[in-house]
Amino acid sequence: MATRADLATIIEQQEEIFIRRQPESARLADHATQSLAGGVVSSWQISRPQPVWLSHGKGSKLYDVDGNSYVDLHGGYGVSLAGHGHPAILAAIRAQIERGTHFAQPTEAALSVAAELQRRFGLPLWRFANSGTEATMDAVHLMRAITGRDLIIKVEGCYHGHHDSVQVSVCPDDDSEDRGPADAPYSLPASTGIPRAITDLTLVVGFNDLDAVQRRLDEHEGQIAGMILEPIMMNAGIILPDPGYLTGLKELLHSRGALLAFDEVKTGLTAGPGGATGVTGVTPDIVCLAKAIGGGVAVAAIGGTEAVMSHVANGDYEMVGTFNGNPLAMAACRAMLTEVATPEAYERMEKLRRRAVEGLELEIARSGLDAQVVSVGAKGCVVFSADPVRNFRDFLRVRDAYSHAHWLFQHNGGVFLPPWGKIEQWLMSVQHDEADIDRFLANFATFAAAVRP
Ligand SMILES: Cc1ncc(COP(=O)(O)O)c(C=O)c1O
């Protein structure tokens, strides 16, 4: 690997190129601080070296306000599986706008969406919300409401949105902080503004550590409502579950009267037609979906077993929201499920995934980089580590500087990956093609040549 100083110089050079290419973004970013807190519309858009202001998207491409075009592998943090301006999504939205976008009464599209989600995720009953945060919040409420227990278990490093119960041990990458032992991580608030009393209700375990869950259940017998996790971890690059881990979790939790909730906000539809549930064959008690299911429109869904959702049906837990299942979101979601995320589209994306993985692996072998490719469905990432990553503690050892340098080379070469280096993954869309993947591979080759040992 390049020495740290080499890499720092390379990053500096690439950041200079980046800034030179985007004077209008720099101007808007500066101007925006006068009206938008922090100069952006969501805090994670504050990225180094500067936020990129976009003009529009079309197909598999994004265009910034300086006129630069990019192959979009950012995917709007996991949303843009349909790509931009997909004809089926446009037609559905246009038709619905003519007929009204909000009534706060059910419309028929919700039935088609629920039927399709039933089929894909193997859970019978569904409700809707507007963001991943709302979906996981409802899942946690439901587990507590059903069991009458207050404690939940979450996985260290999993992000489930910004509500209090799950803003715990999300990305504790501050080295000054004591995270506790790997087999019994401390519960650490992931943000200011989260009361300690709430943080303490969330117990933390490592991913792929079944024994730790057993210990938590033993230590707090009869007090744990359930566990929420990403079945394939996607806010730490991509970390796959060990064989038997998810089945083991379900059996263990059920044996103690606790529930299992999968946060498929990122994996739903992108890992495969039935998300990680379909890929792994393990059906939890509750599934949370958002991001890609709306084809670019804000929508979330919560699916559950008959036993779980009977608590919603009988009014024991009131799952509410003014915009839940609004007609615009349902129309877009129906088009996404029935016309965009089709078997043919998954076949096409699988070919592109293989092309990307094979190309990257070839280049990694050629350049001698300590790196590996992890991918599932439309998602993938390069992990800059020679060792396999099974949990968040392994992930913390991955060198972020390489991920940031890679991001800069891709960006300057016309491919927009999500910022935040090693944390995020690529998302391709049903509109990407071989030329898009080849551009990504060519940029990777340029990067590898610059940083190889
Ligand atoms: C796995 C996961 N769950 C939940 C969320 C929260 O979703 P939202 O930002 O729509 O509230 C995210 C967002 O990135 C996520 O990655």
The ligand as an SDF file (V2000), in Angstrom:
LIG
                    3D

 16 16  0  0  0  0  0  0  0  0999 V2000
  -30.7380    0.6370    7.1980 C   0  0  0  0  0  0  0  0  0  0  0  0
  -31.4320    1.9540    7.3570 C   0  0  0  0  0  0  0  0  0  0  0  0
  -32.5140    2.0240    8.1350 N   0  0  0  0  0  0  0  0  0  0  0  0
  -33.1940    3.1820    8.3110 C   0  0  0  0  0  0  0  0  0  0  0  0
  -32.7690    4.3310    7.6800 C   0  0  0  0  0  0  0  0  0  0  0  0
  -33.5300    5.6160    7.8810 C   0  0  0  0  0  0  0  0  0  0  0  0
  -34.2010    5.9250    6.7290 O   0  0  0  0  0  0  0  0  0  0  0  0
  -34.6590    7.4490    6.4660 P   0  0  0  0  0  0  0  0  0  0  0  0
  -33.4310    8.2400    6.2160 O   0  0  0  0  0  0  0  0  0  0  0  0
  -35.5790    7.3300    5.2830 O   0  0  0  0  0  0  0  0  0  0  0  0
  -35.3840    7.8960    7.6950 O   0  0  0  0  0  0  0  0  0  0  0  0
  -31.6390    4.3020    6.8660 C   0  0  0  0  0  0  0  0  0  0  0  0
  -31.1650    5.5410    6.1930 C   0  0  0  0  0  0  0  0  0  0  0  0
  -30.1000    5.6290    5.6550 O   0  0  0  0  0  0  0  0  0  0  0  0
  -30.9430    3.0840    6.7020 C   0  0  0  0  0  0  0  0  0  0  0  0
  -29.8340    3.0130    5.9600 O   0  0  0  0  0  0  0  0  0  0  0  0
  1  2  1  0
  2  3  1  0
  2 15  2  0
  3  4  2  0
  4  5  1  0
  5  6  1  0
  5 12  2  0
  6  7  1  0
  7  8  1  0
  8  9  2  0
  8 10  1  0
  8 11  1  0
 12 13  1  0
 12 15  1  0
 13 14  2  0
 15 16  1  0
M  END
$$$$
